[in-house]
Amino acid sequence: MAKVELTAELRAEYRRLWGEARILPKTRARVREAALRISRGEARYRQTCGLLGIPWWWVGAVHELERGCRWDTHLHNGDPLTARTTHVPKGRPIAGKPPYTWEASAYDALANVMRVDRWQDWSVEGALFQWERFNGFGYRLYHPGHVSSYLWACTSQQTPGKYVGDRKWSATAWSDQVGAAAALRMLVELGRVGGI
């Protein structure tokens, strides 16, 4: 797979998409509910990712996307904490024995699998890049003209076409999730995140 870097061109694309993105009126209530779920977990997110230098809201959006902020599932992919993951990435966490705590699993996902703890750029562009990296660059690499629904669902940037499963593409499917950018936009609107 080709390596994707946060180039000046990609940074400008994220900046433009973020600047133009608006939460769709028909999804506003759903986006607000997702943002409130994320907000309720702020203390727990801060405890888990604060030492790693990752913003709580970034982890909260991943948690929402992977399983609706459920604390009994792996941050990696929403599989139950009662066993190692069975979906991509499979067999995580390697250390310890199930059942896992959400915190132990989240640490594994962030530090050992995605290595997001090494990332320093938590600007909007840097956060969008890492969200897209976390979910995969399949849209960008294999479906030009389609933006990642993981980022842009529920915003004016959303287009038809999405992955409906691991490596399973549908050109006509629409995401029913709240995209990370929509969640962040609402968190900003609610005054939960500043400086964005």
C-alpha positions in Angstrom: 0.0 0.0 0.0 1.3 3.5 -0.8 2.3 5.6 2.1 0.3 8.7 2.7 2.1 11.7 4.3 0.6 15.0 5.6 2.0 17.1 2.8 1.4 20.8 2.3 -1.1 19.9 -0.5 -3.0 17.4 1.8 -3.0 19.9 4.6 -4.5 22.5 2.3 -7.2 20.0 1.2 -8.1 19.3 4.9 -8.2 23.0 5.7 -10.5 23.7 2.7 -12.8 20.8 3.5 -13.0 21.8 7.2 -13.6 25.4 6.4 -16.4 24.6 4.0 -18.0 21.7 6.1 -21.3 22.3 7.7 -23.3 19.9 9.7 -26.3 18.8 7.7 -29.6 20.1 9.2 -31.2 16.7 9.0 -28.4 15.2 11.1 -27.9 18.0 13.6 -29.7 16.2 16.4 -27.8 13.0 15.9 -24.5 14.8 15.7 -25.3 16.7 19.0 -26.2 13.4 20.7 -22.8 11.9 19.6 -20.9 15.0 20.8 -22.7 14.8 24.2 -21.7 11.1 24.5 -18.1 12.0 23.7 -18.2 14.9 26.3 -19.5 12.6 29.0 -16.3 10.5 28.6 -13.9 13.5 28.7 -12.4 12.6 32.1 -11.8 9.0 31.2 -10.4 10.0 27.8 -8.1 12.5 29.5 -6.9 9.9 32.0 -6.1 7.4 29.2 -4.6 9.6 26.5 -3.3 12.6 28.5 0.0 10.9 29.2 0.3 10.0 25.5 -0.1 13.6 24.5 -3.3 12.9 22.4 -6.3 15.3 22.7 -9.2 13.8 24.6 -11.6 14.8 21.8 -9.6 13.0 19.2 -9.9 9.7 21.1 -13.5 10.4 21.9 -14.4 10.8 18.2 -12.7 7.4 17.5 -14.6 5.8 20.4 -17.9 7.2 19.0 -17.2 6.0 15.5 -16.0 2.5 16.5 -18.9 1.7 18.8 -21.0 4.7 20.0 -18.8 5.4 23.0 -19.5 2.0 24.6 -17.0 1.2 27.4 -17.3 -2.5 26.9 -15.6 -2.6 23.5 -12.1 -2.2 22.0 -11.2 1.2 20.7 -9.4 -0.6 17.9 -12.6 -1.6 16.1 -15.5 -2.0 18.5 -15.1 -5.7 19.2 -16.1 -6.8 22.8 -13.5 -6.5 25.5 -14.2 -10.1 26.6 -11.8 -11.4 24.0 -8.9 -10.2 21.7 -10.1 -8.4 18.6 -11.4 -10.5 15.8 -11.8 -7.7 13.2 -8.9 -5.6 11.7 -6.6 -5.3 13.6 -7.0 -8.9 14.7 -5.7 -10.4 17.9 -5.2 -7.2 19.9 -4.1 -6.5 22.6 -1.3 -9.1 22.5 -0.4 -8.5 26.1 -2.6 -9.6 29.0 -5.6 -11.8 29.1 -9.3 -11.0 28.4 -11.4 -9.5 29.6 -9.6 -6.3 29.1 -10.3 -2.9 30.6 -11.2 -0.2 28.1 -8.1 1.8 29.2 -5.7 -1.1 28.6 -7.2 -1.8 25.2 -7.3 1.9 24.2 -3.6 2.2 25.2 -2.8 -0.7 22.9 -4.7 0.8 20.0 -3.2 4.3 20.4 0.4 3.5 21.3 1.1 0.0 20.0 -1.1 -0.3 16.9 -1.5 3.2 15.5 1.4 4.8 17.4 -0.6 8.1 17.5 1.3 8.9 20.7 4.3 9.8 18.4 2.2 12.4 16.6 2.8 16.1 17.5 0.5 18.1 15.2 -2.9 18.3 16.7 -4.1 21.2 14.5 -7.4 20.5 12.7 -5.4 19.3 9.7 -3.2 17.0 11.8 -6.2 15.6 13.6 -8.1 14.9 10.4 -5.1 13.2 8.9 -4.7 11.0 12.0 -8.5 10.1 11.9 -8.2 9.2 8.3 -5.0 7.2 9.0 -6.7 5.4 11.9 -9.6 4.3 9.6 -7.5 3.7 6.5 -6.6 5.7 3.4 -8.7 3.4 1.1 -10.9 6.3 0.0 -8.0 8.4 -0.9 -5.9 5.6 -2.6 -8.6 3.6 -4.4 -11.7 5.8 -4.7 -10.6 9.3 -5.9 -13.4 11.8 -5.7 -14.9 10.2 -2.6 -14.1 11.7 0.8 -13.8 9.5 3.8 -17.1 9.0 5.5 -15.2 8.3 8.7 -14.3 12.0 8.7 -17.1 13.7 6.8 -20.4 11.8 7.4 -23.2 14.2 8.5 -21.5 17.2 6.9 -21.9 19.0 3.6 -18.7 17.3 2.4 -20.2 13.8 2.6 -20.6 12.0 -0.8 -22.1 8.6 -1.7 -19.6 5.7 -1.5 -18.2 4.0 1.6 -16.6 0.9 2.9 -19.4 -1.2 4.3 -17.0 -3.7 5.9 -13.3 -4.4 6.0 -12.1 -3.8 2.4 -15.7 -4.0 1.1 -16.6 -0.9 -1.0 -20.0 0.2 -2.1 -20.1 3.2 -4.5 -23.7 4.0 -3.6 -23.8 3.4 0.2 -24.2 6.4 2.6 -22.8 6.4 6.1 -25.2 6.5 9.0 -22.4 7.3 11.5 -21.4 10.7 12.7 -18.1 11.5 11.1 -15.2 12.7 13.2 -15.3 16.2 11.6 -19.0 16.6 12.3 -18.4 15.5 15.9 -15.5 18.0 16.3 -17.5 20.8 14.8 -20.3 20.1 17.3 -17.9 19.9 20.2 -16.6 23.3 19.2 -20.2 24.7 18.9 -21.0 23.3 22.3 -17.9 25.0 23.8 -16.3 21.7 24.8 -13.3 22.2 22.5 -11.6 25.5 21.9 -8.7 26.8 19.9 -9.7 25.0 16.7 
